[in-house]
């Protein structure tokens, strides 16, 4: 059974371990997966299906699903992921890219945004 909350936290924590050894490409990739899982966890709580949708497409699905719901934190979460300095350039296929395509600056931007996203969705970070 899918446990998106647990997966989000696991990927978030593993991302920090990799970043600690300057492996920013995989660390950043895991942050994207963590953000995606966090959104999926929230959608599941709302009774919505989000299976097989990845960033950045899940943001569109999330916005459509949450349309009309008066929850500022949920709308803020989509804005956080969709921002130009966070995950708008993240892609599930990044795992095939050349080592070094993610800089420490990009990692830091995504790390900060993921932390804020987790807070907006009420998720607790372990790191």
N, C-alpha and C positions, 0 to 999 in steps of 0.2 A: 504494500500500500504506500502511496506517495505521502511523504511527510515534508512538505515544502518548508516549514519553519525550521525543522531540524537541519535540512539540507542547506538552507540559507546560512545558518550559523556555522555549520561545518565548513562550507566554502569560504565564508568570511574569515574564519580563524586560520584555515590553511593558507589563504592569500597572505595573511600577515606573516606567517612562518616563511613563505617563499620570499616575500619582500625583504625580510631580515637578512637574506643571503643575496640580495640584489638581483633576484630573478623576477624582474618587474613584468615581463611579458606574461608568464603564467600566473603571477600574482594578480595582475590586472584582469586577466581572463576569468579567474575565479571570483573576483569582485563582481564582474558582470553577471556571472551565474548566480552569485549570492543575491544581487539586486533583483534578478529575474525571479528567483525562488521566493523572495520576500513579497513581491507583487502577487505571485501565484498563491502564496499562503493567504494573503488578504482576500483575494478573489474567491478562494475556496471557502473562507469564513462567511463571505457574502452569498454563498450558494451558487457561484458562477464557475463555469468550466474554463480552464486556461491551458489545458494540456496541449503540448506540442507547439506552443507559440514561444518564440525567443525574442530577446531584445534585438533591435529596437521595436519590432512589431508588437510586442506585448503591451507597450505603452499605449498604442492606438486601441488595442482590444480592451485594455484597462479603462481608458477614457470613455469608450462607448458603453462598457458595462456599468460604469459608475455615473453615467449621465443622469442628471435629475436627483442624485443622492446628495443631500446637503451635509456632506461631511468634509470639512475643510482639510483635514489631514489626508484624506484619500486623494483629493485633487492636488494637494501640495506634493504628495508622493509621485504622482505622474509628472508634475513639473520638474521635480528634482532629477528624475531619471532622464527626462527629455532635454535637459539643458545642454547648451552647446559645449560646455566645458566638462561634461561628465560622460554619459554613455551614448550620446547621439552618434558617435563614430565607432562604438563597440559593435562587434559582430561575432556571432558564434563561430564563424569560419576563421577568426583571428588565430585559432590554434594552429593553423597551417602556415602562418606568416613567418618571415625571417626573424631570428633572434635579434632583439634590439629595437623593434618597432615601437615598443612602449618605453618611454623615458620615465625617469623618476618623477618628473613634474606631472606627467599624465597619471601615473600611479597615485600620486598625492591628491590630485583633483578627484579621482574616482574613489579613493579611500574616504575622503571627507564627505563626498556626496552619499556614499553608501551608509556612513554613520548617521547622517541626517535622515536619510530614507528610513533606516531601521527605527530611528526615534519617532518619525512621523507615523510609522505603521505600528508602533508600540512593541517592537521587537527588542529583546535584550541581547546586547553583544556580550560575548564571553571574554573578548580580548580588550 
